[in-house]
Amino acid sequence: MDNTYMTGFVPFDDWDEQLAAARGGGNADFTRKLRASSYLAPRRPEGIGLSLLSTQYGEWFLAAFTSEVQFAKWSYPHGGAEVVTFELLHGIVTDDVNLAGIVINPFGMSLILRPETLSAIENSATGMTHERVEHRGALILGAAKYPPVLASAFASALKSSGMEVFEAYILAARQEVRAKPYLLFLIDFDGDRKILFPRVAGAIHPHMKLGSNFELLKANSALLELARKTAAPVFVRNL
C-alpha cells in the first residue's frame, strides 16, 4: 500500500473480536473505540473525494476499513487510501442526503452504520448530534450574546483548520417558520465543509450550554453582507 496516505493511521487490530463481543451484548467499550479510531477509505480513481459502495437495492455507502489487510480487499479502481476519522465520516453522511450510511470492512466481518445510529453514537459520547438543516422561509439574523471563551474556541479552530478562512461571525438566528432562536456560526471560506464543520463543532461544543442548538453555515454574499451589518466578526483573515 502507498504509505503516503498512512500518516496518523492506527489499525483496529482486534476488530472481529470486539465486534463479536458487542453483538453479544457488551458494547460500551466497543462504541468508544469505534468513535475514537481512524479508518482507511478508498479515494476515487481521480484522487478527489472518497469512493462509494452501492448495494443491490440502490443504496450508497461510504466504505471504511480497519486495517491494511481489510483495505486490500477493495478490488475496484481507486486513487489510494485516505486516513479518515469516525467524525469525518459521520459529517460526510450528514451532509449528503444521498448516502445511506457507512459500512466498515464491507468484505469481511462488516458493520453498517446508518445516520440514526451515527447520531446516537455521537450523542452518547458528546451530548451533541449532527443534523442536516433544510431552511424553510427566511433566515432572520440578529446580534448574539455568548461567552468570550466560545468566540476564542471558534476562532482558534478556524486558524488551525488548514483551510483558507476569510471571516466568521457568531449570530443569533431564527428560521421564519420557527420561533426558537439558536446560535449561527457563519463562515466565509474556501474548502470542503464536510472536513471543516466537524472540526469546528468539536471545538465549540464544550462551551455551549447543555441542550442548546447551533448551526454551522457556509456564508454566501447575501448572508455575509447582512452579518457585517449585524455584528463584529469573530475571525478575520490576516492579509
N, C-alpha and C positions, 0 to 999 in steps of 0.2 A: 504494500500500500504506500502511496505517496505521503510521506510524513510531513509535507508542507502544511497539511490541514490538522495535524495531530496535537498542536500546542494546547495544553490545558485539558486534554482528554484523559480520564481515569476510567478504565474498563469496569463495568458492573459484573465482576467475575462470577459471583455466586447467584446470578440471575435466576437460573432454573430452580435452584433450591429455595430461594426466597419467595419466588412466585408460587411455587407449590405450597409452601407453608402459609402464605397469605390466603390462598384459595381454601386452605383448611380451616381458616377462621382467625388466625393471629396475624393481623395485617398492619398494626400501627407502625412498627419499625420499618416494614417494607415501604409503606407510604412515604415516610420521612426520607428514606434513601432514594425512592423513586423521584421525588421532587428535587433532592439535592444533587443528583447525579448529572453528568454530562453524557451526551449521546453522539453517535455518528449518523449523519443524514446525507444521502446522496445528492450532490449538486446536479442540476440539469446539464445535459451534454455541452451546452454553450457556456456553462460555468456561472450563469446568473440565475439565482433563485434555487429552490430545492425541488427535487423530483417528487412526483406524486404516484401513488399506487391506487389503481382502480379495482373495484370488485365486480362480480358478475351482475350485481344489482345496480350498477351505475354510480356507486358512491366513491368519493375520492378521499384518500387519507394521506397524511404525511407519514413517511416511513422513518423510523429511528432504530438504531442498533446499539446494543450494549457492549460490543466488543468488535475487534477487527475480524475475528473469525465469523461472527454473525454478519458483518457488513459484506464480507466476501461472497455471501450467498446471493447478493443482489446481482442478477445476471443481465440486467438491462443496461443500455449505454448510459454513462454518467460522466460528470466532469470532476470526479474526485469526491472525497469525503469532507464534510463540514462538521466541525465540533459545535454542537448546539446544547443549550440548557433546556431543562423542562419548561422554565418560564418563557423562553423564547418560542418554543413550540406551541405552548398554550396561547401566547399572544398572536401567533400567526393564524391559528384556528379561530380565535375570537374575531379576528379582523376580516376573515374571508367566509362569507355565508355559504360558499360552495363546498367547503371542506366538512367532512363528516366526523373528523377527529384525527387521532394519532394511532398508529399501530406500531408497537415495539416488537422487534425481532419477528417480522412477518413470516419468515421462512424457518422459524424454529419454534420454541415454546413462546407463543405470542400473547400479547396483551393489547386489547383495543380500548382506547380511552376516548369517549365521546365528550362533547362540550359540557354536558351537565356533570359528568364525572370529574373532568378537569377543574371545573368551578368548585365542586365540593372539596377536592383536594386542596385547592388554593385557599378556600375559606377556612378549612380546618387548620392549615398551617399558619396563616397570616391574618385571618379575620377579614380578608379582602377578596372580592371576586371581580373577574374581568367580564364585561358585557359589551357587546357592540350596540351603540346607541344610534337609533334612527330618529332624527329630528323631525318633528311634525309641527308645522307652523313656524312662526318667527322665533328666533332665539333672542331673548331680552337680556342685555348685559348691564351691569352696574358696578360701582366700586365695592370691594370686598374687605372684610376685616379678617385678619389672620395673624398668627404669632410670627415674629421675626425669624424664628428657627425654621419655620416651614418655608419661607422665602429663601433662606440660606441653603437649605437642603435641595430645593428645586434648582437654584442657580448652580450649585456645585455639581449636580447630576448632569446638567446641560454642558457645563465646562469640560467635564471628563468623559463625555459621550463619544468623542471621536468624530462627531458629525459637525457640519457647518450650520451652527445655530445663529440666527441674526438677532432676534429679540424675542422676549417672552413676557407674559402677563399672568397674574392671578386675578380673576374677576368673579363677581357674583353673577350667576346665570340662572335663567329660568326659561323653560320652553313655554311657548304661548298657551299650549293646551294643558300645562301642568302648573299648579300654583307653587309647589315646593321648590325653593331655590337651592343651589348647590355651588360648590367652587369649580370654576372652569380654569384649567391651566392651558392657556393659548400659546402655541409655539410656532414661530416662523423659522423654518429650517429646510435644508436640502438633505434628503436621505430617506431611509425606509422607516416609517413609523412603527412597523412591526418589531423593529430592533430597538428604537429609541424609547417607545412608550413603556414597555415593561420595565426598563431600567429606571425611568423617571418615577413610575408608580411605586416601585420598590423603595426608592429614596424618600418619597414624601409620605408614604403610608404611615410610618411610625409617628408622624407629627400631626396626623389627622385625628379628630375626635372619634371615639368609638361609635360605629354605626353610621357615620356621616358618608355622604356620597360626593364623588368628584369625577370630573371628566377631563381627559387629555384630548386636545383637538389641534390639528394642524391648521395654521392660520391661512385664510385666503385674503385677498386685498381688501374686501369689504369689512370683514371682521377685524382686520388689523387696523384699518382706519378708525373704526369705532372704538377699539381698545385704546388707541392713542388719545382719543378724546375723553376717555373714561377714567383711566388710571395711569400711574407711572409704571414703566417697565420694571420687572424684577431682574431681568437679564438683558444686556445689550452687548453685542459682539464688539471687541476692541479692534479697531481698524489699524 
